[in-house]
Amino acid sequence: MTNQSAFEGIYQLTAASENSASCTTPGDSKLSQLRDQFFVITGSELFGQKYVVLNSCSSVAGCQATRAAQQANQAYQIEYTFTLSSSTNATTLNGFYAGTGRGEGTQCIERSYADHVLTLAADHSVHLESRSKNLADKPQKDGFCWVDPAESKQEAASKGCVSLEVLDGSFLQAN
């Protein structure tokens, strides 16, 4: 992944919406409903794989504490998070979420997959779009719901988008 440092920093949330009826346009604003009105973008690396995490926080000081906890592999509280693990170009990062769903009887139900795209504007503001898809129920494995991200991505390729989440943030300070 290239240019992850260009995205790093603390941002104030300027817009947030979710459209659970369509993936073509943003939904109604949910900005006032969110407790965390800031987020921090931090680059990291695991087993040689570079990635970026966007984590919510309630203040600039809270973002600094969240970043420090993340880097020290300590626990921290968040209201929302997105992981981005590849780059399309210098101003676009991509990521995904593959969810296990929850166990009901011997099935894993409410499984989901989401694609994330984070873009960086010339003024250093960021725009995130996350498109979710519902996946089919799946039998539990050894009594647990589990996820294979590659399988989930392949399954999601043939599914229609069911929800669009959009976040915008204005840059406040570097990490």
PADRENFI-289052 format. One line per 8 residues: their letters; for each residue x, y, z of C-alpha. Coordinates in steps of 0.2 Angstrom, whole numbers, plus 2048, in hexadecimal, padded with zeros to 3 digits. Example, Ala and Ser with C-alpha at 12.3 -4.5 7.8 and 13.67 -1.06 7.14 Angstrom:
2
as> 83E 7EA 827 | 844 7FB 824
***
This chain:
175
mtnqsafe> 800 800 800 | 807 811 7FB | 805 822 803 | 7FD 81D 813 | 805 82B 81C | 7FC 838 811 | 7EC 832 81A | 7F2 832 82C
giyqltaa> 7EC 83E 838 | 7DD 844 843 | 7CD 84A 83A | 7BD 852 83F | 7AD 849 838 | 7A4 855 82D | 797 849 825 | 791 838 829
sensasct> 782 82E 821 | 77C 81D 81D | 770 818 810 | 769 807 813 | 75D 808 804 | 769 80C 7F6 | 77C 80C 7F3 | 77C 819 7E5
tpgdskls> 779 829 7F0 | 77D 82D 802 | 76F 82C 80F | 768 838 81C | 775 83F 827 | 779 836 837 | 787 842 83D | 77D 849 84C
qlrdqffv> 77A 837 852 | 78C 832 853 | 795 834 864 | 7A6 834 85C | 7A8 844 851 | 7BA 841 84D | 7C5 833 846 | 7D7 82F 845
itgselfg> 7E0 826 836 | 7EF 81C 83B | 7FB 812 830 | 800 801 837 | 808 7F1 831 | 805 7DF 835 | 810 7D0 82F | 817 7DC 822
qkyvvlns> 806 7E1 81B | 803 7F4 81D | 7F2 7FB 820 | 7E9 80A 826 | 7DB 80B 834 | 7CE 818 836 | 7C8 818 848 | 7BB 824 84F
cssvagcq> 7BF 82E 85F | 7B5 83B 869 | 7C2 849 869 | 7D4 84E 863 | 7DB 848 873 | 7D1 838 872 | 7D8 835 860 | 7E9 837 866
atraaqqa> 7E6 82A 874 | 7DD 81E 868 | 7EC 81F 85C | 7F9 81C 86B | 7EE 80D 870 | 7ED 806 85F | 800 808 85C | 803 7FF 86D
nqayqiey> 7F7 7F1 869 | 7EC 7F7 878 | 7D9 7F7 879 | 7CF 807 874 | 7BD 80B 872 | 7B6 810 861 | 7A5 813 85A | 7AA 810 848
tftlssst> 7BA 809 83F | 7BF 805 82D | 7CF 7FC 828 | 7D7 800 817 | 7E4 7F4 810 | 7E8 7F9 7FE | 7EA 808 7F3 | 7E3 80C 7E2
nattlngf> 7EE 81B 7E0 | 7F6 829 7EB | 7E5 830 7F1 | 7DA 820 7F2 | 7DB 812 7FF | 7D0 802 7FF | 7CB 7F6 80C | 7BD 7EA 811
yagtgrge> 7B4 7E2 81F | 7AF 7D0 81F | 7A3 7CC 82E | 7A0 7BB 835 | 78E 7BF 839 | 787 7B7 849 | 783 7A5 84E | 771 79F 84E
gtqciers> 76E 78D 851 | 77C 785 846 | 77C 793 839 | 785 7A4 837 | 778 7B1 833 | 779 7C3 82E | 78A 7C1 826 | 791 7D1 81D
yadhvltl> 79E 7D8 812 | 7A3 7EA 80F | 7AF 7F3 803 | 7B6 803 809 | 7BE 811 7FE | 7C7 820 807 | 7CC 82F 7FC | 7D7 83D 800
aadhsvhl> 7D3 84E 7F9 | 7E0 85C 7F5 | 7DB 866 805 | 7DF 856 80F | 7CD 852 813 | 7C7 840 811 | 7B8 837 80A | 7B3 825 80F
esrsknla> 7A6 81A 806 | 7A2 809 80D | 796 7FE 803 | 78F 7EF 80C | 788 7DF 805 | 77E 7D1 80E | 786 7BF 80D | 77C 7AF 80E
dkpqkdgf> 77A 7A5 81E | 788 799 820 | 78A 789 82C | 795 78C 83B | 7A6 783 83C | 7AA 77A 84B | 79C 783 854 | 7A2 795 84F
cwvdpaes> 79F 7A2 842 | 7AF 7A6 839 | 7B4 7AF 82A | 7C0 7AD 81B | 7C2 7BE 814 | 7C6 7B8 803 | 7B7 7AD 802 | 7AC 7BB 808
kqeaaskg> 7B3 7C7 7FB | 7AF 7BA 7ED | 79E 7B7 7F4 | 79A 7CA 7F5 | 7A0 7CC 7E3 | 78F 7C5 7DD | 784 7CE 7EA | 77C 7DF 7E9
cvslevld> 780 7EE 7F4 | 774 7F0 802 | 77B 7FF 80C | 786 80E 809 | 78F 817 817 | 798 827 814 | 7A4 831 81F | 7AD 841 81C
gsflqan> 7BA 849 827 | 7C4 859 827 | 7D7 858 82B | 7DB 85F 83C | 7ED 859 840 | 7FA 84D 83C | 7FD 83E 847
***
